[in-house]
Amino acid sequence: MNWITNYVRPKIGSLFNRREVPENLWTKCDECGSMLFHRELAENLQVCSKCGHHMAITPRARFEALFDGGAFNTVPVEQPTTDPLHFRDQKKYPDRLRAAQRKTGEAEAMLVAEGEMGGVPIVAAGQDFSFMGGSMGMYVGNAILAAATRAVELKRPLILFSAAGGARMQEGILSLMQMPRTTVAVEMLREAGLPYIVVLTHPTTGGVTASYAMLGDVQIAEPNALICFAGPRVIEQTIREKLPEGFQRAEYLLDHGMLDRVTDRRALKDELTVVLRMLTHMPAQVRGDLPAPAATSEAATEGASATHPPATAES
């Protein structure tokens, strides 16, 4: 009886009461190899606190940090025809879409939202590289058109965060047609006199770079982001020459005049706020909450009354 009580019962209990330790509590930095606690990394906007390496971030997480109080409304996007070419490689195209939707929890590779950033009403669009490499298909074209239309309707600036491997091959020529469509969307903003700011993140390549990603009034990039049409390996194999160090990275493009700024993700909201307030002729952002003038006046009056009581008429 003691054997059952002292050994068998605790052993069975340990099998059912064993705590499962999550496997995603720590993330290894690809640049410096440091192990980063997931909460610390999330608070740091997926930027390594040791070396400053910028890791991938989803549009939804980016918008929660970008919009004031993390509050924003998503802008509806017209759903295009699913699998217009009946494309199939190792998997059917609809199966790939469903797998990407389960993985990311998003409907497609671009999210469009509206809200306020630093007190400035804006419309923002962000690409999700984890959704089929952020590839540009008909939905992305519809999303940018919806973002531009909404910005013109509300007379708000548009900020676009690009992250893509290029056009979506499963949609063939239909995906390539999104390049002129998105260019027309940008032209709508220009005709309305509204600012269009592009933030290029790692990586921004292919037809995306050849269209809406390089048409901004202000071009900002995150540090060390790869920005190109054809990749470095393809270029080296074509010209059979060794490319310069850091070729097609954000800092290299900034030095050669293709970008206006390279900004750390953690400072991006403040910089975008300053730029948009300048472009929209708004006053500088107030950095603190000051007491209301009426309350200050009443407090001063009460203090004066306590110090110098009003004179009374002598009888």
C-alpha positions as CSV (number, residue, x, y, z in Angstrom):
1,M,0.0,0.0,0.0
2,N,2.9,2.4,0.8
3,W,4.4,1.7,-2.6
4,I,1.2,2.7,-4.4
5,T,0.7,5.7,-2.2
6,N,4.3,7.0,-2.2
7,Y,5.3,6.2,-5.7
8,V,2.5,5.2,-8.2
9,R,0.0,8.0,-7.3
10,P,2.5,10.9,-7.4
11,K,3.9,9.6,-10.6
12,I,0.5,9.5,-12.3
13,G,-0.3,12.9,-10.8
14,S,2.9,14.4,-12.3
15,L,2.0,13.2,-15.7
16,F,-1.3,15.2,-15.6
17,N,-0.1,18.2,-13.7
18,R,3.1,18.8,-15.5
19,R,3.3,22.4,-16.7
20,E,3.9,22.9,-20.4
21,V,6.7,25.4,-21.0
22,P,6.0,27.5,-24.2
23,E,8.7,27.2,-26.9
24,N,8.4,30.8,-28.1
25,L,9.4,32.6,-24.9
26,W,12.8,33.5,-26.4
27,T,13.9,34.7,-29.8
28,K,17.4,34.6,-31.2
29,C,18.6,37.7,-33.0
30,D,19.8,36.8,-36.5
31,E,22.5,39.5,-36.4
32,C,24.2,39.2,-33.0
33,G,22.9,35.8,-31.7
34,S,21.5,37.3,-28.5
35,M,18.5,35.5,-26.9
36,L,15.7,38.1,-26.4
37,F,12.7,37.6,-24.1
38,H,9.5,37.8,-26.1
39,R,7.9,40.5,-23.9
40,E,10.9,42.7,-24.1
41,L,11.2,42.2,-27.8
42,A,7.5,43.1,-28.3
43,E,7.9,46.3,-26.2
44,N,10.9,47.2,-28.3
45,L,8.9,46.8,-31.6
46,Q,10.8,43.7,-32.7
47,V,14.1,45.5,-32.6
48,C,17.1,43.8,-30.9
49,S,18.0,45.7,-27.7
50,K,21.7,44.5,-28.0
51,C,22.6,45.4,-31.6
52,G,19.6,47.3,-33.0
53,H,18.7,44.7,-35.7
54,H,15.2,45.2,-37.1
55,M,13.2,42.0,-37.2
56,A,10.0,41.4,-39.1
57,I,6.9,42.9,-37.6
58,T,3.3,42.4,-38.7
59,P,1.2,45.3,-39.9
60,R,-1.3,44.9,-37.1
61,A,1.5,45.1,-34.4
62,R,3.0,48.1,-36.3
63,F,-0.3,49.9,-36.4
64,E,-0.9,49.3,-32.7
65,A,2.4,51.2,-32.0
66,L,1.8,53.8,-34.7
67,F,-1.7,55.0,-34.0
68,D,-2.4,57.0,-30.8
69,G,-3.5,54.7,-28.0
70,G,-3.2,51.8,-30.4
71,A,-6.7,52.6,-31.7
72,F,-7.5,52.3,-35.4
73,N,-10.3,51.2,-37.7
74,T,-9.6,48.9,-40.6
75,V,-10.6,50.0,-44.1
76,P,-12.6,47.4,-46.1
77,V,-10.9,46.1,-49.2
78,E,-12.8,44.7,-52.2
79,Q,-12.2,40.9,-52.5
80,P,-10.9,39.9,-56.0
81,T,-11.6,36.7,-57.9
82,T,-10.0,33.8,-56.2
83,D,-7.6,31.8,-58.3
84,P,-8.5,33.4,-61.7
85,L,-5.8,31.3,-63.5
86,H,-6.5,28.0,-61.7
87,F,-2.8,28.0,-60.9
88,R,-1.2,24.9,-59.3
89,D,2.4,24.1,-58.5
90,Q,3.1,21.8,-55.6
91,K,-0.2,23.0,-54.1
92,K,-3.3,24.6,-55.5
93,Y,-3.3,28.4,-55.1
94,P,-6.5,28.4,-52.9
95,D,-4.8,25.9,-50.6
96,R,-1.7,28.2,-50.3
97,L,-4.0,31.2,-49.5
98,R,-5.8,29.3,-46.8
99,A,-2.5,28.1,-45.2
100,A,-1.2,31.7,-45.2
101,Q,-4.5,32.9,-43.6
102,R,-4.2,30.3,-40.8
103,K,-0.6,31.2,-40.2
104,T,-1.0,35.0,-40.0
105,G,-4.6,35.4,-38.9
106,E,-5.0,38.0,-41.7
107,A,-7.2,37.9,-44.8
108,E,-4.4,38.9,-47.2
109,A,-0.9,40.4,-47.6
110,M,-1.9,44.1,-46.9
111,L,-3.8,45.7,-44.1
112,V,-5.4,49.2,-44.5
113,A,-6.4,51.3,-41.4
114,E,-7.3,54.8,-40.4
115,G,-6.8,56.7,-37.2
116,E,-4.7,59.4,-35.6
117,M,-0.9,59.5,-35.3
118,G,0.5,62.1,-33.0
119,G,-2.8,64.0,-33.3
120,V,-2.6,63.9,-37.2
121,P,-5.5,62.0,-38.9
122,I,-4.0,59.6,-41.4
123,V,-4.7,56.5,-43.5
124,A,-2.0,53.8,-43.4
125,A,-1.4,50.6,-45.4
126,G,1.1,47.9,-44.4
127,Q,2.3,44.8,-46.2
128,D,2.8,41.5,-44.3
129,F,5.9,39.7,-45.5
130,S,4.8,36.6,-43.6
131,F,1.8,36.3,-45.9
132,M,3.2,34.6,-49.0
133,G,6.3,36.9,-48.9
134,G,4.1,40.0,-49.0
135,S,3.6,39.3,-52.7
136,M,1.6,41.8,-54.8
137,G,-1.5,40.3,-56.1
138,M,-4.9,41.7,-57.1
139,Y,-5.9,42.1,-53.4
140,V,-2.8,44.3,-52.7
141,G,-3.7,46.4,-55.7
142,N,-7.3,46.7,-54.4
143,A,-6.0,47.6,-50.9
144,I,-3.8,50.4,-52.2
145,L,-6.6,51.8,-54.3
146,A,-9.0,51.6,-51.3
147,A,-6.4,53.3,-49.1
148,A,-5.9,56.2,-51.6
149,T,-9.7,56.5,-52.2
150,R,-10.3,56.7,-48.4
151,A,-7.5,59.3,-48.0
152,V,-8.9,61.5,-50.7
153,E,-12.4,61.1,-49.3
154,L,-11.3,62.2,-45.8
155,K,-8.6,64.5,-47.1
156,R,-5.9,62.7,-45.1
157,P,-2.3,61.8,-45.8
158,L,-1.4,58.2,-46.7
159,I,1.5,56.3,-45.2
160,L,2.5,53.0,-46.8
161,F,4.8,50.4,-45.2
162,S,6.2,48.2,-48.0
163,A,7.6,44.7,-47.4
164,A,7.4,42.3,-50.4
165,G,9.2,39.8,-52.6
166,G,7.6,41.2,-55.7
167,A,4.6,40.2,-57.8
168,R,2.5,37.1,-57.0
169,M,3.4,34.5,-59.6
170,Q,0.1,32.5,-59.0
171,E,-1.8,35.4,-60.6
172,G,0.5,35.9,-63.5
173,I,-0.1,39.0,-65.7
174,L,-2.9,40.0,-63.4
175,S,-0.4,40.7,-60.6
176,L,1.8,42.7,-62.9
177,M,-1.2,44.9,-63.8
178,Q,-1.3,46.1,-60.2
179,M,1.8,48.2,-61.0
180,P,0.0,50.7,-63.2
181,R,-3.1,50.4,-61.0
182,T,-1.2,51.5,-57.9
183,T,0.5,54.2,-59.8
184,V,-2.9,55.6,-60.7
185,A,-3.8,55.5,-57.0
186,V,-0.8,57.5,-56.1
187,E,-1.6,60.0,-58.8
188,M,-5.1,60.4,-57.2
189,L,-3.3,61.6,-54.0
190,R,-1.1,64.0,-55.9
191,E,-4.1,65.6,-57.7
192,A,-5.8,66.0,-54.3
193,G,-2.7,67.7,-52.9
194,L,-2.3,65.0,-50.1
195,P,1.0,63.8,-48.8
196,Y,2.1,60.3,-49.7
197,I,4.9,58.9,-47.5
198,V,6.5,55.5,-48.1
199,V,8.4,53.6,-45.4
200,L,10.5,50.8,-47.0
201,T,11.1,47.9,-44.7
202,H,13.1,44.7,-45.2
203,P,12.8,43.4,-47.8
204,T,11.2,45.6,-50.6
205,T,12.0,44.0,-54.0
206,G,10.7,43.3,-57.4
207,G,7.6,44.9,-59.0
208,V,6.7,46.6,-55.7
209,T,10.0,48.6,-55.9
210,A,9.2,49.4,-59.5
211,S,5.8,50.9,-58.7
212,Y,4.2,52.4,-55.6
213,A,7.1,51.8,-53.2
214,M,9.3,54.4,-54.9
215,L,6.7,57.1,-55.6
216,G,6.4,58.7,-52.2
217,D,6.8,62.4,-51.6
218,V,9.1,61.4,-48.8
219,Q,11.0,58.1,-48.9
220,I,12.0,56.7,-45.5
221,A,13.6,53.3,-44.8
222,E,14.3,51.2,-41.8
223,P,18.0,50.4,-41.1
224,N,19.7,47.8,-43.2
225,A,16.6,47.1,-45.3
226,L,17.1,45.4,-48.6
227,I,15.6,47.6,-51.3
228,C,16.0,46.6,-55.0
229,F,14.3,45.3,-58.2
230,A,16.6,42.4,-58.9
231,G,18.6,40.9,-56.0
232,P,22.4,41.3,-55.5
233,R,23.0,37.6,-56.5
234,V,21.2,38.0,-59.8
235,I,23.1,41.2,-60.6
236,E,26.5,39.7,-59.8
237,Q,25.7,36.7,-62.0
238,T,24.6,39.0,-64.9
239,I,27.4,41.5,-64.9
240,R,30.0,39.1,-63.5
241,E,31.4,41.6,-61.1
242,K,31.6,41.9,-57.3
243,L,29.2,44.4,-55.9
244,P,30.2,47.1,-53.3
245,E,29.7,46.3,-49.6
246,G,26.2,47.0,-48.5
247,F,24.9,47.3,-52.0
248,Q,21.1,47.8,-52.2
249,R,20.8,48.3,-48.5
250,A,19.1,51.3,-47.0
251,E,22.2,53.1,-45.9
252,Y,23.9,52.7,-49.4
253,L,20.7,54.0,-51.1
254,L,20.6,57.0,-48.8
255,D,24.2,57.9,-49.6
256,H,23.4,57.7,-53.3
257,G,20.3,59.9,-53.2
258,M,17.5,57.3,-53.5
259,L,16.1,57.8,-50.0
260,D,15.4,60.8,-47.8
261,R,15.9,59.2,-44.4
262,V,16.9,56.0,-42.7
263,T,15.1,55.9,-39.4
264,D,15.0,53.5,-36.4
265,R,11.6,51.9,-36.0
266,R,11.4,53.1,-32.4
267,A,11.7,56.7,-33.5
268,L,9.6,56.4,-36.6
269,K,6.3,57.6,-35.2
270,D,7.8,60.9,-33.9
271,E,9.6,61.5,-37.2
272,L,6.4,60.8,-39.3
273,T,4.4,63.1,-37.0
274,V,6.9,65.9,-37.5
275,V,7.0,65.5,-41.3
276,L,3.2,65.3,-41.7
277,R,2.6,68.3,-39.5
278,M,5.0,70.2,-41.7
279,L,3.4,69.0,-44.9
280,T,-0.1,69.7,-43.7
281,H,0.7,73.1,-42.2
282,M,-0.3,72.0,-38.7
283,P,1.4,73.5,-35.6
284,A,4.1,71.5,-33.8
285,Q,3.0,68.7,-31.6
286,V,2.4,69.5,-27.9
287,R,4.5,67.1,-25.8
288,G,2.7,67.4,-22.5
289,D,-0.8,67.9,-21.1
290,L,-1.1,71.4,-19.7
291,P,-3.8,72.4,-17.2
292,A,-6.7,74.2,-18.6
293,P,-6.4,78.0,-18.6
294,A,-9.7,78.4,-16.8
295,A,-8.7,76.0,-14.0
296,T,-5.3,77.9,-13.6
297,S,-7.1,81.3,-13.4
298,E,-9.5,80.0,-10.8
299,A,-6.7,78.6,-8.7
300,A,-4.7,81.9,-8.9
301,T,-7.8,83.8,-7.9
302,E,-8.4,81.6,-4.9
303,G,-4.8,81.9,-3.8
304,A,-4.9,85.6,-4.0
305,S,-8.1,85.8,-2.0
306,A,-6.5,83.6,0.7
307,T,-3.4,85.8,0.9
308,H,-5.2,89.2,0.7
309,P,-8.7,88.8,2.1
310,P,-11.2,91.4,0.7
311,A,-11.6,94.6,2.7
312,T,-14.9,95.0,4.6
313,A,-16.7,98.2,5.1
314,E,-16.4,99.6,8.7
315,S,-19.7,100.4,10.3
